[in-house]
Amino acid sequence: MAKKKAFALRINEDIFKAIEKWAADEFRSTNGQIEWMLLQNLKAAKRQPKKNDENIEET
């Protein structure tokens, strides 16, 4: 399993509620949804971690 780094995230309440709803719609946890969103944006910017990086978990 990939290593996870815990950190505090301050986020606008309305944005958080929208992410929670999106996560529920896709049967993901809120944390999983945020990770997925970040990974999608990293891919779009061609800045995603290397595939052989054992710390990255594809969903």
Secondary structure, DSSP 8 states (H G I E B T S, - for coil): ------------HHHHHHHHHHHHHTT--HHHHHHHHHHHHHHHTT----TT-TT----
